[in-house]
Amino acid sequence: MDINDLRSIMTVIFLLTFLGIVWWAYGMKGNKKRFDEAANLPFADEEADRAELGLSSLNEQRKTS
């Protein structure tokens, strides 16, 4: 086995790993809700901070202006 065989094997392994990650992220329907919740976490913290300080939410500010 020479270096080119090792490179070919590693290329196949990395391709399969990449395809597995893509399948996990986009192919499994149950993950969509979890990913959407995770995507909104920074905004939830901001809303909680604003509520703690007694400030109105961004949505309420947009409605009044």
Wavefront OBJ file of the C-alpha trace (Angstrom):
o trace
v 0.000 0.000 0.000
v 1.474 3.281 -1.048
v 0.547 6.857 -0.167
v -1.939 7.170 -3.047
v -3.973 4.241 -1.726
v -4.087 5.897 1.691
v -5.182 9.182 0.115
v -7.942 7.420 -1.820
v -9.217 5.664 1.301
v -9.217 8.901 3.300
v -11.066 10.699 0.496
v -13.804 8.057 0.549
v -14.022 8.198 4.353
v -14.327 12.001 4.338
v -16.951 11.898 1.585
v -19.036 9.385 3.524
v -18.680 11.476 6.683
v -19.806 14.590 4.837
v -22.796 12.806 3.321
v -23.714 11.453 6.755
v -23.691 14.945 8.251
v -25.806 16.304 5.388
v -28.294 13.443 5.812
v -28.440 14.043 9.576
v -29.015 17.780 9.165
v -31.476 17.782 6.268
v -32.825 14.270 5.905
v -34.283 13.629 9.332
v -37.624 15.402 9.652
v -37.615 15.274 13.469
v -34.594 17.558 13.657
v -36.298 20.546 12.009
v -38.174 21.598 15.147
v -35.079 21.182 17.315
v -32.911 23.155 14.862
v -35.516 25.942 14.627
v -35.607 26.211 18.419
v -31.812 26.308 18.569
v -31.719 28.994 15.874
v -34.022 31.216 17.945
v -32.114 30.840 21.229
v -30.215 34.147 20.919
v -33.483 35.991 20.402
v -35.122 34.230 23.347
v -32.311 35.421 25.613
v -32.783 38.951 24.367
v -36.520 38.815 25.022
v -35.929 37.420 28.520
v -33.409 40.172 29.262
v -35.796 42.861 28.046
v -38.622 41.422 30.142
v -36.359 41.325 33.183
v -35.519 44.999 32.731
v -39.165 45.903 32.209
v -38.649 47.009 28.630
v -41.149 46.291 25.907
v -40.327 43.636 23.353
v -39.040 44.496 19.911
v -42.317 43.374 18.364
v -44.283 45.787 20.563
v -41.920 48.630 19.623
v -42.433 47.950 15.937
v -46.212 47.959 16.344
v -46.228 51.333 18.097
v -43.932 53.078 15.640
l 1 2 3 4 5 6 7 8 9 10 11 12 13 14 15 16 17 18 19 20 21 22 23 24 25 26 27 28 29 30 31 32 33 34 35 36 37 38 39 40 41 42 43 44 45 46 47 48 49 50 51 52 53 54 55 56 57 58 59 60 61 62 63 64 65
